């Protein structure tokens, strides 16, 4: 069994593959091929978002991948600026239409704040309204599981005040050099599975000599070490790529990082994202 065949079980019993394909920054016109390539390699977990602008292409890839729909786990995210019930409900239906699918396996609120006010104001009421729309779509069978992304403890507390369903997932920036230990523990205590996006730190971690030395010790690449690290933390790992060779390499993580090396990686602080710091999640807020 390879990592591509391994799953976690969400708190509602839905199974989710431990390794997935992130599609951020993959052009809509190239997304279908990327999905088909990934599925041919063995990926069964595909992650997109309204904000990525490629739901149409991702959906086409899912529909033309040549395997039954129920063998794929497809996630998308509600645009961060949508903070009211009616717009959220309409946007959920919009994603179903754009994807061309009868149901979505997982849908998340992309951020607790709109991107132009990331880590800024209090949007608790808006998030509660968006969450209510997700709960309704979940109950109606449009979405198999629901969750959030980029939510800190206080953001999750705001959702849980008024929620009928505890989020099944929290998708976070997690990588060697940026391990939010307290938030991971908070989620684990509440049976909220964490998905780690950008496990290779948007590529910047490739220049880290300490990681290069550790990867060499295991006979693996730095990306493989980083992906394995997030898996051993108990998260779903979502490396993003449209390159089939990278997809294959990213899935070749059948090795074990020792406890001392895991501790070293957990205590590493490497949060210089270069040009990517222009994006809110990498801005240091």
C-alpha positions in Angstrom: 0.0 0.0 0.0 1.3 3.5 -0.9 0.4 6.8 0.7 -2.1 7.3 -2.2 -4.2 4.4 -0.9 -4.2 5.6 2.7 -7.1 7.5 4.3 -8.2 9.3 7.4 -11.8 9.1 8.7 -13.5 12.4 9.4 -15.7 12.8 12.5 -18.8 12.1 10.4 -17.4 8.8 9.1 -16.4 10.1 5.6 -13.0 8.9 4.4 -10.5 11.3 3.0 -7.2 10.4 1.3 -4.1 11.4 3.3 -2.3 12.9 0.3 -4.0 15.2 -2.1 -3.3 17.5 -5.1 -3.5 21.2 -4.5 -4.5 23.2 -7.6 -3.8 26.8 -6.5 -2.2 28.9 -9.3 -3.0 26.2 -11.9 -4.8 27.9 -14.8 -8.3 26.8 -15.5 -7.4 25.8 -19.0 -4.7 23.4 -17.6 -6.5 22.2 -14.6 -8.4 19.3 -16.3 -5.1 17.8 -17.6 -3.5 18.2 -14.2 -6.4 16.4 -12.5 -6.3 13.6 -15.1 -2.6 13.2 -14.8 -2.9 13.0 -11.0 -5.7 10.4 -11.1 -3.7 8.3 -13.5 -0.7 8.4 -11.1 -3.1 7.3 -8.3 -4.2 10.5 -6.6 -7.8 10.4 -5.4 -8.0 13.7 -3.4 -8.3 17.0 -5.4 -8.4 20.4 -3.8 -9.6 23.6 -5.4 -11.4 26.9 -4.5 -13.7 29.5 -5.9 -10.8 32.0 -5.5 -8.5 29.8 -7.7 -10.7 30.4 -10.7 -10.2 26.8 -11.9 -13.3 25.0 -10.6 -14.5 24.5 -14.2 -11.3 22.9 -15.3 -11.0 20.8 -12.1 -14.5 19.5 -12.6 -13.8 18.6 -16.2 -10.8 16.7 -15.1 -12.8 14.8 -12.5 -15.6 14.0 -15.0 -13.1 12.8 -17.7 -10.6 11.0 -15.4 -12.0 7.6 -16.4 -12.8 6.4 -12.9 -16.1 6.4 -11.0 -16.9 9.7 -9.3 -17.3 8.1 -5.9 -13.6 7.1 -6.0 -12.5 10.7 -6.0 -12.6 13.2 -3.1 -13.2 16.7 -4.4 -12.8 19.8 -2.2 -13.6 23.4 -2.8 -13.8 26.6 -0.8 -16.3 29.4 -0.4 -14.8 32.7 -1.4 -13.4 34.6 1.6 -15.4 37.7 1.1 -18.8 35.9 1.3 -20.0 36.6 4.9 -23.8 36.2 4.7 -26.2 33.3 4.4 -27.9 34.1 1.1 -24.7 34.8 -0.9 -23.1 31.7 0.6 -26.0 29.5 -0.4 -25.9 30.9 -3.9 -22.1 30.4 -4.1 -22.4 26.8 -3.0 -24.8 26.1 -5.9 -22.4 28.1 -8.1 -19.5 25.8 -7.3 -21.6 22.7 -8.0 -22.5 24.3 -11.4 -18.9 25.3 -12.2 -17.5 21.9 -11.2 -20.3 20.1 -13.1 -20.7 17.7 -10.2 -23.8 16.4 -8.4 -22.1 16.7 -5.0 -18.9 18.1 -3.4 -17.0 15.9 -0.9 -15.7 18.8 1.2 -16.4 22.5 1.2 -14.7 25.0 3.4 -15.0 28.7 4.3 -11.7 29.9 2.7 -10.8 32.4 5.4 -12.3 33.9 8.6 -11.8 37.4 7.1 -12.0 38.7 3.6 -8.5 38.7 2.0 -8.3 42.5 2.0 -8.8 42.5 5.8 -7.0 39.2 6.7 -6.5 38.9 10.4 -8.3 42.2 10.7 -11.9 42.8 11.9 -14.5 40.6 13.6 -16.5 38.6 11.1 -18.0 36.2 13.6 -21.6 36.8 12.6 -20.8 36.6 8.9 -18.9 33.3 9.4 -21.8 31.9 11.4 -24.2 32.8 8.5 -21.9 31.3 5.9 -21.6 28.2 8.1 -25.3 27.9 8.4 -25.5 27.8 4.6 -22.9 25.1 4.5 -24.8 23.1 7.2 -27.9 23.3 5.1 -26.1 22.1 1.9 -24.6 19.3 3.9 -27.9 18.2 5.3 -29.4 18.4 1.8 -26.7 16.0 0.5 -25.0 18.6 -1.8 -21.8 18.4 0.3 -20.6 15.3 2.2 -18.4 17.2 4.7 -17.9 20.8 5.7 -15.1 22.8 7.2 -13.0 25.9 7.3 -9.6 27.2 6.2 -7.1 29.5 7.9 -9.2 29.6 11.1 -7.4 30.3 14.4 -8.7 29.1 17.7 -10.8 32.3 18.3 -12.3 32.0 14.8 -13.3 28.4 15.4 -14.7 29.4 18.8 -16.9 31.9 17.0 -18.3 29.1 14.6 -18.8 26.6 17.5 -20.9 29.1 19.5 -23.8 28.7 17.0 -23.0 25.5 15.0 -25.1 22.4 14.7 -22.1 20.6 13.1 -18.6 20.9 14.3 -16.2 21.6 11.3 -14.9 18.3 10.0 -11.7 20.0 8.6 -9.5 23.0 9.1 -7.1 23.6 6.2 -4.0 25.5 7.4 -0.6 26.7 6.3 1.6 24.0 7.9 5.1 23.1 6.9 8.5 22.4 8.5 9.4 25.9 9.8 5.8 26.8 10.5 4.1 24.3 12.8 1.1 25.8 14.7 1.4 23.3 17.6 -1.3 24.8 19.8 -3.8 25.1 17.0 -3.1 21.5 15.8 -3.8 20.3 19.4 -7.0 22.5 19.6 -8.3 20.9 16.4 -7.3 17.3 17.5 -9.2 17.8 20.8 -12.4 18.6 18.8 -11.9 15.9 16.1 -11.3 18.5 13.5 -8.9 17.1 10.9 -6.2 19.5 9.8 -5.2 19.7 6.1 -1.7 21.1 5.5 -1.5 23.3 2.4 1.8 24.5 1.0 3.7 21.8 2.8 6.8 22.8 0.8 6.4 26.5 2.0 5.5 27.7 -1.5 8.9 26.4 -2.7 11.0 28.7 -0.5 12.0 25.9 1.9 14.0 24.2 -0.9 16.8 26.6 -0.2 17.1 25.6 3.5 20.4 23.9 4.0 19.4 22.2 7.3 16.5 20.5 5.5 18.7 19.6 2.6 21.1 17.8 5.0 18.3 15.9 6.7 16.7 14.9 3.4 20.0 13.6 2.2 20.3 11.5 5.4 17.0 9.7 4.4 17.9 9.5 0.7 14.9 11.7 -0.3 14.3 15.1 -1.7 13.5 18.2 0.4 9.9 18.2 -0.9 9.5 14.5 0.0 10.9 15.2 3.5 8.5 18.1 3.9 5.5 16.2 2.8 6.3 13.2 5.0 6.7 15.7 7.9 3.1 16.9 7.5 1.8 13.4 7.2 3.5 12.3 10.4 1.9 15.3 12.1 -1.4 13.6 11.4 -2.5 16.0 8.7 -3.7 15.6 5.1 -0.9 16.9 2.9 -1.8 19.0 -0.1 1.3 19.8 -2.3 0.3 21.7 -5.4 1.8 21.0 -8.8 0.7 20.6 -12.4 3.9 18.6 -13.2 3.3 14.8 -13.4 6.9 14.1 -12.4 6.5 16.2 -9.3 3.2 14.5 -8.6 4.9 11.1 -8.7 7.8 12.2 -6.6 5.5 13.9 -4.0 3.8 10.5 -3.5 7.0 8.6 -2.9 7.1 9.2 0.8 7.2 5.6 2.1 9.8 6.3 4.8 9.7 7.3 8.5 11.2 10.4 10.0 12.7 9.6 13.4 11.3 11.2 16.6 14.4 13.3 17.1 14.2 14.6 13.6 10.5 15.3 13.9 11.2 17.3 17.0 13.9 19.3 15.1 11.4 20.0 12.3 8.7 21.0 14.7 11.0 23.5 16.4 12.3 24.9 13.1 11.3 28.5 12.3 11.6 29.3 8.6 8.9 31.6 7.4 10.6 33.7 4.7 8.3 33.3 1.7 10.1 35.6 -0.7 7.9 37.1 -3.4 5.0 35.0 -2.1 4.8 37.2 1.0 2.5 39.4 -1.0 -0.2 36.8 -0.4 -2.1 37.4 2.9 -1.4 34.0 4.4 2.3 34.4 3.8 2.4 38.0 5.0 3.3 37.3 8.6 0.0 38.6 10.0 
